Amino acid sequence: MKSIKLATSAAAIVAVSASAAIARDQVQIAGSSTVLPYAAIVAEAFGENFDFPTPVVEGGGSGAGRKKLCEGVGENTIDIANSSSRIKQSDIDLCASNGVTEIQEVRIGYDGIVFASDINGPDYAFEPADWYNALAKKVAVDGKLVDNANKTWADVKDGFPAQDILAFIPGTKHGTREVFDVKVIEAGCEATGAFDLFKDANGGDKKAAEKACTALRTDGASVDIDGDYTETLARIEANQNAIGVFGLSFYQNNTDKLRVATMGGVVPSVESIASGEYPVSRPLYFYIKNAHLDVIPGMQEYVEFFVSDDIAGPDGPLAEYGLVPDPELAKTQEAVANRTPMGPLN
């Protein structure tokens, strides 16, 4: 491959995301706000290095992007959906019902979910149980489920500051929320014994217990953020006692404003996520509508460029921005070259 020219400034990312000239000879992409900056970097570099128009990259959330992908086939529908959580069988079924019968799943790497507060705030060393006891609607006390009465972090655990609980967490349309629910709230629910109490209360039904675990309080201590991480950061700047949930790469680009907490005794970093030591990490994906590959100019070339060693490998610009490279990237490259569609998840 020829030497790659990169335009990875914030201005370039905004320019790709907000492009007004949307001609249908451009690849159109929507979805995860977490994947958005990576895709924007690749799209800008693609436009600089190939004789195809720069792809148009928009956000909107993982679920919304997958829904758009599944609206049907044709130039009035998008080509690729970015996602920070894995596609669901219900998405695949929706796609099939609208004539989208072949979808490729492309894993681009990994990201971690971090818990950060104002740079001048106290240090926190969290466990999933702490977040469950802070935000859950019902908590376990003396073997019984009771309404959550914790007001400050000191109520949650001895040694934490007597700071009001105020957490800004991803809204339900974000892929980040799914990982937060499963790896933090559900894990904390199990660790505190609340999961078993919920299961007993529901006749041993595990799924009902999982659903009950993720019911969060509605008294203002837990606030859903429907925008991207920049909105969460703005909320923390306005409420300096608050704690927010971010992607690792966003935190790494705002270390002058944010203080990150440990989780399970581990500091979140590219190294601790790559090793599997940090407990709250997730793969990042995009999903391809195969029917468009030979219709939209440059689409196959864009996908191959995205997962190339020069872009998604350990020495590429995405790793420099904060993406944890996938150790199985070569398998992804082979699947992309072969246009291998995914099968059913069930």
Order of alpha helices (4+ residues) and beta strands (2+ residues): alpha-beta-alpha-beta-alpha-beta-alpha-beta-beta-alpha-beta-beta-alpha-beta-alpha-alpha-alpha-alpha-beta-alpha-beta-alpha-beta-beta-alpha-beta-alpha-alpha-alpha-alpha
